């Protein structure tokens, strides 16, 4: 387990070991070959850059927040909500149908880190949401994967 911190947040963020490939209800993809949780850094959602590998969100409140690993880590491809290239996934439709007073601020309060694929919704987060990511430079250096 690793402890991560943000400069502007006094909370402690605990990055727990990645769950076994198959848990009771989910199948967790392993991290790409050559990458480990030791490569992870903690960023706000709006600080995630193209090619960063998003691996976990954080749950809990107050002093300690614990990682919630994503079953399938993904390479970030950030967009504003209004500039999202998805074809109207349910998540983005929620923003389009929002109360009129919330629509103007959606691009300053929310970010789409991965447009939808198939029937999955876009990965949309509030701008200050803490996320564990492996930076694009590390991903590219260790795996040879190009950044988006």
C-alpha positions in Angstrom: 0.0 0.0 0.0 1.3 3.5 -0.9 0.3 6.8 0.6 -0.2 9.6 -1.9 -0.9 13.3 -1.3 -2.0 16.4 -3.1 -0.4 19.7 -2.4 -3.8 21.4 -2.0 -5.5 18.7 0.1 -4.6 17.6 3.6 -6.2 14.2 3.2 -4.2 11.0 2.9 -4.9 8.9 -0.2 -4.1 5.2 0.1 -3.3 3.3 -3.1 -4.1 -0.3 -2.2 -2.7 -3.3 -4.1 -4.5 -4.0 -7.4 -7.2 -6.6 -6.9 -6.6 -10.1 -8.2 -7.4 -10.6 -11.9 -10.8 -12.1 -11.0 -12.7 -10.9 -8.0 -16.1 -12.1 -6.8 -18.0 -9.8 -9.3 -15.4 -8.1 -11.6 -12.6 -9.1 -13.8 -9.6 -6.8 -13.3 -7.2 -6.4 -16.2 -3.6 -6.4 -15.1 -1.5 -3.2 -15.6 0.4 -3.3 -18.9 3.7 -5.2 -18.8 6.5 -3.2 -17.2 4.2 -0.9 -15.2 3.5 -1.1 -11.4 1.6 0.8 -8.8 5.0 2.3 -7.8 4.8 4.3 -11.1 1.5 6.0 -10.0 1.0 9.6 -9.1 -2.0 11.4 -7.7 -3.6 14.1 -9.8 -6.8 16.1 -10.0 -8.9 15.1 -12.9 -8.2 18.3 -14.8 -4.5 17.7 -14.5 -4.6 14.3 -16.3 -3.0 14.6 -19.7 -3.4 12.6 -23.0 -1.7 9.3 -22.7 -1.7 9.1 -18.9 -2.9 5.7 -17.7 -5.9 6.1 -15.3 -5.8 3.3 -12.8 -7.9 4.2 -9.8 -10.4 6.6 -8.3 -10.7 7.3 -4.5 -13.5 6.7 -2.2 -14.0 7.6 1.4 -14.0 11.0 3.1 -12.2 13.1 5.7 -8.7 12.2 6.6 -8.1 9.0 4.6 -9.4 8.0 1.2 -8.9 4.6 -0.3 -8.3 3.7 -3.9 -11.1 2.1 -5.9 -9.2 0.4 -8.8 -10.7 0.6 -12.3 -11.3 -2.9 -13.7 -9.8 -1.8 -17.0 -7.2 1.0 -16.8 -7.4 3.3 -19.8 -5.2 5.8 -21.6 -6.6 9.3 -21.0 -7.9 11.3 -23.9 -9.2 14.4 -22.2 -12.0 16.6 -23.6 -14.4 19.2 -22.3 -18.0 17.9 -21.9 -19.2 20.1 -24.8 -16.3 19.0 -27.0 -16.6 15.3 -26.3 -16.4 13.2 -29.5 -18.8 10.5 -28.2 -21.9 9.9 -30.1 -24.3 10.9 -27.3 -23.6 8.3 -24.6 -25.9 8.3 -21.6 -23.4 10.0 -19.4 -23.1 13.0 -21.7 -26.8 13.1 -22.4 -27.2 13.6 -18.6 -25.3 16.8 -19.0 -27.2 17.9 -22.0 -30.5 17.5 -20.2 -29.3 19.2 -17.1 -31.0 22.2 -15.6 -30.2 25.3 -17.6 -28.3 27.0 -14.8 -25.8 24.1 -14.7 -25.0 23.7 -18.4 -22.9 26.9 -18.8 -20.5 25.8 -16.0 -20.2 22.1 -17.1 -16.9 22.6 -19.0 -15.3 24.3 -16.0 -16.6 21.8 -13.4 -16.3 18.5 -15.3 -13.9 16.8 -17.7 -14.2 13.7 -19.9 -11.1 11.6 -19.7 -12.1 8.9 -22.2 -14.9 9.1 -24.8 -17.3 6.2 -24.7 -16.6 3.0 -26.6 -19.3 0.6 -27.5 -22.1 0.7 -24.9 -19.8 2.1 -22.1 -20.4 5.7 -21.1 -17.7 8.3 -21.2 -15.3 8.6 -18.2 -16.5 11.9 -16.7 -15.1 13.3 -13.5 -15.5 16.5 -11.5 -12.4 18.7 -12.1 -11.0 18.3 -8.5 -11.6 14.5 -8.3 -8.4 12.8 -7.2 -7.2 10.0 -9.5 -4.2 7.7 -9.5 -2.5 7.7 -12.9 0.7 6.5 -14.4 2.1 9.5 -16.4 2.2 9.2 -20.2 6.0 9.5 -20.4 6.4 6.5 -18.1 3.8 4.4 -20.0 5.5 5.2 -23.3 9.0 4.5 -22.0 8.2 1.2 -20.4 5.6 -0.2 -22.8 6.4 1.5 -26.1 2.7 2.4 -26.4 2.2 5.7 -28.3 0.2 8.4 -26.5 -3.2 9.3 -28.1 
